[in-house]
Amino acid sequence: MAGADKSKLGYRILLGAVVLVLGGSMLLYLVPQSPVSGEVSTDTVAKVGDESVTVQDVRQQLSQIEQRNPNMKPLEALYAQQILNQLVFEKEIEYEAKRLGIVVTDQQRADRIRQYVPTAFNGGTFVGMDRYAAEVQARYQLTVPVFEELIRKDLLQERFRKLVTDGISVGPAELQDEFRYKNEKVKLDYALIKPEDLEAKISPDDAEIRVAYEKNKSKYQVPERRVVRYALVDTNQLRQNVQVSDDMLKLQYQANIQQYQVPNRVHVEHILFMTVGKTTDAEIEEVRNKAEDVLKQVKKGGKFEDLAKKYSEDPGSKDKGGDLGWITQGQTVPEFEKSAFSLPVGQVSDLVKTQYGFHIIKVLEKETAHTTPFEQVKETLRPRLVLDQVEKLASSTADQLSSAIRQSNKISLDDLAKQYHLTVGETRPVTATDPLLELANSKEAKDAIFQLKLGELNPPIRTDRGYVVLSVKSIQPAHPGSLDEVRDRVITDLKREKSTELAKSKADELSKRVKAGEKFDAAARALGLEPKTSDPIARDGSIPGAARGKQLSAAFNLKAGDIATPLTLGQNWLVYRVAEKTEPNPADFDKQKPQLAKELLESKRSLAFEAFQKALDSRMKQDGKLKIMPEKLKSFGTFG
């Protein structure tokens, strides 16, 4: 699967470095760390030979992920563990390479650099360190040392992968098994029974509710609740009263005049036919012929955007109809720039050859260098200045409030509000886990509420509504809940319990009726269920929203007309009958054989390399060359 390997490597270099996939879709991007030698420090979370992996190493790479995915905080502990595993494996590979005398040569690294930064060479001549560094920074946002170290590490891992997997092959019996696995199909009549869909039909009576309460009384605790009064420096109110003059706007404009200087630029679309990786004249000529054929279609009136979506090999612009947006001089390679800036608006170029391949370029708009006038941008400056003024006023008021609270612990919330013209409000009773809607769900405010004493004032806290001073008005201590207090919770739990039992009962009853000879559809409807029929599915397929092929493996051992034992899927139940069964067509085997062999070989190689990784890990632990201190990751929280 060489093509796929090459594609994956390019993606890794492009983004920094790929660590691994979590749940089939979660990518971790890492930046290589400098090795740390010596004794185990208090920050060390793993030791591989004489090399250390520190908490700081993990945290630094975690920050790279957070920049790309700000919402990953709940999974931080899981990411931290996966990052640690990858960093340890990298150092294990380095250790093993030294032990076996395996090295990456300068020539191997140079060849790979040429592959990923073709513009670093003009023909066979290196363009110079400055141009090369600029290309690496522009393409990959990396420095040259980091970029080249990534390439070295990747090549080293490739060497090990090759050593481990080169002897692996796929036998005829395996191909036949895989062919059957992918081509044997079943069509199912089924009903998915969800307890949540049954809850609305369940109405416990008072006697049932009381019995359930008495039975589980100990779990129905009412947590501590607090009512808080607050005085708010309301930024929305301040915003309505702040005035920003044109003179202030002009000062802001002049202070940042460089932002409004527009260089010569053109708005272009292109269709790219790549020659990167094509090594023979015949291959390049084949690409040229394809490009010329598309150019003819453009010249005959073909819609440029549609042709770009169909033929372009630039993944960044293909789906946008080839649109590259505005480009400035010095931003692209010389051949592309020369053509783009010389074409009139609306015109299409002939073929333009660059290091990337052949381009067809269309110019949509042009702008000559100019400074955008103040009047044109004035209103875009106003919101930012208003926010700045509001923040200054709010911050100044917060400082005065802090000083007043420090000087006297007897000052009241109402006195503060009157003196500084604050908005006063009161929260509903809240627990430590309730949303604090009145104060924009501020975590800092919530934490302060449950640390304050009755009547005590806290220093101002910044929330999304502004700065707030809090005072606890009342505290309702935690206590065992009476039935009146927890009635809704008891009913919810009871309905959930009864709906789960009812779902199983309906699944068993449906299975029993169909086995007794009733038609599946009629039996399901009689029980208030919705019968459905799946598309034909293979073992690696699924019933969308219901079950995966692996969960339905028993279906492939049944005959058409047979009904399976009800299948539990978490809280849900699936009852199904085999409506049709399709055996693989032997005539299709030869057509599918190459792809099956390719996929099986790749799968076996991946499994072999995973086994190598586990064996290396185990051996190094036994030899005392690997020590891991997982407790050092506690600062990242826990997962699962």
N, C-alpha and C positions, 0 to 999 in steps of 0.2 A: 504494500500500500504506500509506495514511495511518494506519489503525488499528494496524498493526504498528509504524510509526515512533513513534506516540504511546506505545505500550506499552513500546518499548525506551527511550524517553526517561525515562519514569517509573521504570523499573528503574535507569537510570543515576543519576538524582537520588536515588533511594532509598538507594543504596549508596555514594554519594560521587561517582563518575564512572566510566563504563566506558571502557576504552582500546581493546581489540580482542579478537578471539577467536583463540586459538592451537589449531590442530588441531581446530577445530570445537567445543571445549568449555572451553577455558581462559580465564577472564575475569580481566583485570587491573583493579583498582580504584585510582583515583588521586585525590589531593587536590590542588587547584590550588596552584601555587607563586607567590610574589611575584616579579615581574620583576627581573632584575639587569642594570643598565646599566653601560657603561664599557668599559675595556680587558679583554682576555682575561686571566683569572687562571689560576694553575696548576691550579685546580680545574675550569676550564671544559672541557666535553667537546663543546660545540657553540655556534656563534655565528650568530644569525639577525638580520641588520641590526645594530642596536645592543644587541640583547637576548642574554643568555647562558643556556645550560643547563649546570648544574654537576653534578659527580659527587654532590654533596650532594642536589641535586634528585632525582636518580635513586634514591639510597639512601633518601631519605625516603619516596618512593612505594613502593619495594620493601618497606620495613618495613610499609606498610599491607597489602600482599599477604601477607606472612609472618604477620601477625596472624590472617588468615582461613585460611591454609593453611600450618601449621608444617612440613609435609613437602616444601616446594617447593625446599629447598636445592640439590638436584642440578640444578635448572633455573634457578638464579639468574642465570647468564650470559645465558641466552635471555630471561628476563624483563627484565633490565637493558637489553638491546638494544631490545626492543619498547617499553619505557618511554621510552627515548631517542627512538625514532622518533616516538612520539606527542607528546612534549613539543616536538620540533622542528616537527612539523606544526601544532601549536597556535600556535606563534609565527610560522610562515609565514602562517597564516590571518590573524593579527593584522596582520602586515606588509602583506599584500595588501589587507586591508580599509582600512587607512590610505591606501594608494596609490590605491585606487579610491573613497575617500570613503564606504565602507559602514559604517554604525553601527547599533547596537541602541538603540532609543529607550527612555526610562524607561517609557513606556506599554506597549510590547511586553513589557518585563520584568515590569511589574506584572500584566499579563494572564496571563502564564505562572505567576507566583507564586500568583495567585488559583486557578489550575487545580490546583496541587500542594499548596497549603495553604489549602483553602477555609475553614478555621476561623479564618483571620486576618481574616475579614470577617464581620460580623454584618449580614446584608442587604447593603447597599452601604457600610456604615461600617467603617472599619479599627478593629480591637479594641485597638490600642495596641502600642507597641514591645515592652513587657515580655512580653505574652501571645504576640505573634508570635514573639519570640526563643525562648520556651519551647516553642512548637509545633514550630519548626524543629529545635531540639535534641532534642526527644522523638521526632520522626518520623525524622529523618535523621542524628542525632548530628553535626550541623554547626553552626558559628556562622553568624549572619546574613550577614556579609560573604563568607564562603566559599560559602555556599549561593547567594547572589545572583550571585556571580562565575561559578559553575558554570552558572547559568541564562543569563547573558549570553553565555558562550562557546558554549553549546549553540545558542542562537538565532543567533549569528553563523555557526556552521557550517551551520545549516539554511538561512540566506540563500544561502551559497555553493552548497550542494547544490541548491537551487532554481534558481539561475542556470545551473548546469552541466547539470541534468537535465530542465528543463521542456520542452525541445524534442524530447525522445526519445519515439518512438512504436513500436508493434509492427505490422508489416505482415501481410497475409493469408498470404503464403508462409511467414513465420516461424511463424505459428500452426499451419499444416499440418505443418511439420517437427517442431514441439514435440509436436503431437498424436501423430504417428507415433512419436516418440522415447519417449513415455510409455505408449503403448498396444500397440506391437508387442511380442509376448512369445514366449519360447521355453521349452520344457521339455526339460531335458537329462538323459541318462543319463551318469553320470560316476564316476570313481574318483580320489580324492586320494591321492597317493603321497608319504609323508613319510619321509625318511631316518631320522629318529629312531625310527620304528616298525620299521625293518628292522635296526637295530643289534643287537638282542638275538639275531638269527638269524645273526650273523657271529661266527665264532670263529677269529681268526688263529692259525696254528701258530707254533712257535718260530722257524722259518726266516724266515717273513714278518716277525715282530716284529724279529728281528735286522737284516734288510735295511732295514726302515723306520727303525730306530734309526741304522744306519750312514749312511743317506742324509740324515738330518736331524739328525745328532749336534750340530751347532752350536747348534740352538735348544733343546736340552735342558740348560739350565743349572740347577743347584741353588742357590737363593738362600741368603744367610747366614741361619743359624738361631741363636737364643740360648735358653739355659735360664736362668730367673730364679728365685731364691728371694725370698720376700716375707714381710713381717710386717704383719699386718692388724689395725687397730682395728675389730673386727667390730661393726657397728651392730645386727645382729640379736641378737648375744649380749648387748649392752648393753640392748637393749629388754626382754629377758626378766628382767633384774635390776633395772630401774628401777621404783620404787614412787611412785605419785602419790596423795597423801592427799585426803580430801574437803575439807579446809581449803584446799588449793591449788586444787581445782576451784571452790570457792565464790569465791575471790579472782578467778579467771578469769571466772566468771559475772558477778560484780558489776562488774568492769572493762569488760565488754562488754554491760551490761544492755540497752542500746538495741537490740541485735540480737534480743532476745527479747520486745520489746514489739510486740504484734500489734495493728494498728489495726482499726477497723471494716472488715469486708470481706465480699464475697459471691463465691461461686463460680458463674459463669454460663455459659450457652450462648446463642448467638444465630444467627439467620438474617438475613443482610443482602441487601437489594435496592438496588443502588447507583443514585443519581441524579446523581452527579458526572459532568459532561459533558453532561447532558440540559438543553437550553436552553429548550424550549417546554413550556407547560402540558400539551399533549397527550402528550408523551413522559413527563412525570412522572406523569400520570394512568394511563398504561399500566403503569408500574412499580408504582404503588399497587394497581391491580387484580390484578396478578400476586401481590403480597404478600398481599393479602386472601384470594386463593384458597388460598394455602399455609396462611395462618392458620386458615382453615376446616378444612383437613385436620388440622392440629394439634389443634384443638378437638374434632374428631370421633374423636380417639384415635390419629391417625397418629404413628408413632415420630419424635420430634423430631430425633434424631441422623441418621436416614436421610433425612429431609426436608432437613436442613442440608447433608448431603453432595450431595444432588441439586440444590438450588436456591440455596444461599448463594453470594454473590459476594465473600465475604471470603476471599482466598487463604490467609491465615494460620491460619484456623480451620476452613475448609470440610472438609478431609480428616479433621479430628478430630471430626466431628459437630457443629461449631459451638462447641466448647469453648474459652472464652477463659481458663480458669483462674480464679484469685482476682484480683479487682480491689478497689482501695481508693478511698476518697473523694478526689476531685480528680484521679483518674487518667484518667477518660474525660470526654467532653463532657457538659454539664449534663443534657440531656434523657435521655440513656442512663443516667446515674448516678441520677437521680431515680426512674426506673422500676425499675432493678435493686435499689436499696436499699429500695424500698417494697413490693416483691412478697414474699409469703410463700414459704417453701421449697416447691418442687415446683410452683409456679404459673407460668403462661405469660402474658405481657403481651399487650395489644392492640398494634396497630402503633405504633411509636415513631419519630417523624420527627427526624432529625438532619441536619447538613450533608452526611453521607455518603449518606443515603438512608433507607429504611424498615427498621426492625429488628423482629424478633420475639424476645423475650427470655424465657429460662427460668432460674429460680433453682434451683440444685442444693443449695447449702449456705450458711449464714450464720454469721459469728462476730462477737461484739461485742469492742470493744477490751479487751485484757488483756495481762498479762505472763506468759509461759510459766514455770511453776514450775521451780526449780532441780532438783528430783528428776526432773522429766520430761526435762531436757536433760543431766543429769550425765554419763551414759555417752557422749554425743556429744562432750563436752569432753575426755574422758580420752585418746583416741588422739593428739590434737594436742599435749596437754601432755607425754605420754610422748615423742613425737617431739622436742619442744623440749628436754626434759631429756637425751635421748640425744645430740642434736646438740651441746649444751653440753659434755657429758662427752667426746664424740669430738673436738670442736674443741680442748678444753683439753689432751687427751692429744696431739693432733697438734702443738700449740704446744710442749709439753715435748719431744717427739721432735725437732722442728726445732732446738730449743736444744741438745739433747744431741749431735746430728750436727754442728752448727756448732762446738761446743766441742772436739770430738775427732774427727779423721778416722780414728782407729784403733779406734773402738768397732765391735763386730761386730753383725751382724743378730741373732744369737742372744742376745747380751747385752741388746740393746734389748728383744727380745721377752720375756725373762725379767723385766727390770726393770719393764716396763709391762703385763705380762700380755696379750701379743699372740698372735694365732693365726699360726702359721708354716706356709707352704706352698711348693710348687714348681710351676712351669709345665712343660708338655711343651715340647719344642723348637718355637719359633715363628719364622716369617718376618715381615717387615714388613707383609705383607698378610694373614696368618692372623688369625682371630678370637681374641681373648684371653679365652677362656671363663672361666678361673679368676678373672678380675677384671672380670666383667660387661662385657667388650668396651670398656673405658675407652680412649679415644683418647689421653688425656694419659699414661696408664700405658704404652701401646704406644710413644708417642714417646720417653718417658724410657728405656725398655728399650734402644732403639737409639742412645741418646746416652751411656749410662753406660759406664765402663771396668770391667774385671773387678774384682770385690770392692768397688767404690765404692758408697756409699749415696746415695740421692737424698732430698731433703726430702719429707715426706708429701704424697701426692697424693689428692685426693678422688675416690672412685669410688662406684658405686651400692651397693657392699658396705661401704663405710667408707673410712677413710684408710689408705693403704698405703705402706710403705717397701720399696724394691726393691734387690736386689743381684744383679748378673749372675754366675751360677755358671760358665757355659761359653759359648764362642762357636765355632760351626762355620762357617768361612769359606765364601763363595760359591765354587763350582767347577763344571767341566763334569761333568754327571751320568753315572755309570756306568749300564749297562743295568739292573742290579739296582735302582738308586736311582730310575730314572725309568720303569721298566717299565710301570706303570699308565698314565702319561701317553702313552707310545708306543702302548699298546693302544687307549686312548681315541681318539687321533688317527687311528690306522689304521682303526678301526671307523667313525669318522665319514667318512673318505675313501672307504672301500669302500661304505658305505651310500648315500652321495651318487651314486656310480657305479651302484650297483644300482638306485636309484630311477629314474635316467634310462633305464637298460636296460629296466626293466619298463614304463616309459611308452612307449618306442619299440616294444616287443614287443606291448603291448596294442593300440596304434594299428595296427600291421601286421596283427595277427590279425583285428581288426574290419573293416579295409579288405578283407581276403581273404574276408570273408563270414561269419566266426564271429559268434554273438550276443554282444552286449556283456557281459551278465551272466556268461555261461559263460566267456568269454575272461578276464574279470577274476578270477573265482574260481579258474580254472586257474593263474593267476599268483600266487595267495595274496592277492589284493586284495579290498576290500569295495566292490561296485558299489552305487551309490545313484541315485535319480532326484529331481531338484529339483522344487519347485513351479514353475509358470509365472513367469518373471521378465522384467521390462522392462529397458531399458538403464540405468535408474537404480536397479535392484534389486540383489540379491546372492544368492549361495548361502551361507548362514551357515556360518562356519568354513572356507570354501573360497576364494571369490573374489567380487569386486564386479562389477557389471554392466559397468563400463568395461573391466575386464580381459577380459571375455567378449564384447567388441564383435564379434569375428570370427564368433561364433555367429549373429548377425543377418544375416550375408551368406550363410549356408548354407541348404540345403534340408533338410526333414525327412528323416532317415536318414543325412545326411552326418556324417562324423567330422572333427573339427578336428585341426590339427597340435598335438601335445602342448604344453601351456602351462607355462612355468616360472614359479613364484611363490616367489622367493627360493631356498631350498634344496629346496622342494617341487615336485612336478609334478602337473598336472591333465590328465587325458585325458577328453574328453567327446564325446558324439554327440548331435545334435539329434533328440530323440524326437518332439517336436511343435513346430509353429510356428503362432502365431495372429496373423493380420493385424488391424490396427485396424478397428473397426466404424464406418463413416462416419456411422451414425445417432447415434453418441455425440458427434460433434464439437460440435454446437450446445450440448449440455448442458455440455461441459467448456470451451467457448470463453471464458466470462468468467474462470474461474479461471486458465486457461492464459495469457490476456492479462495478468492481474494479476501472475502469477509472472514472466512474461517481461519485463514492463516493469520490475519491481523489480530483476531480474537485470541488465538493460541499464543501469539507472540506477546500480547499484552499480559495475558495470564502468567506466562513464563517470566516476564520481567518483574511482575508483582511478586512472584515467588522468590526470585533472586533478591529483591529488595528486603523481603521478610527474613530470608536466610542470612543475608549480610547483617541485618540488624541483630538477629539472634546470636550469630557467631561473635560479633563485636562485644555484645553484652557478656557472653561467656568468657571471652578473653580479657575482660576488664577494660576494654578500649572505649566502651560507651556507657556513660552514666547520665541518667535523666532525673531531674528534680521537678516533677510535675506540680508540686505544691507551690512553686514559684509563679505559676500562672494564675493563682487565686485572685490576683489583682484585676484580672480580666472578667471575673465573675464565674458563674457556673452555667452549664447548658444541659438540659434534659433532666 
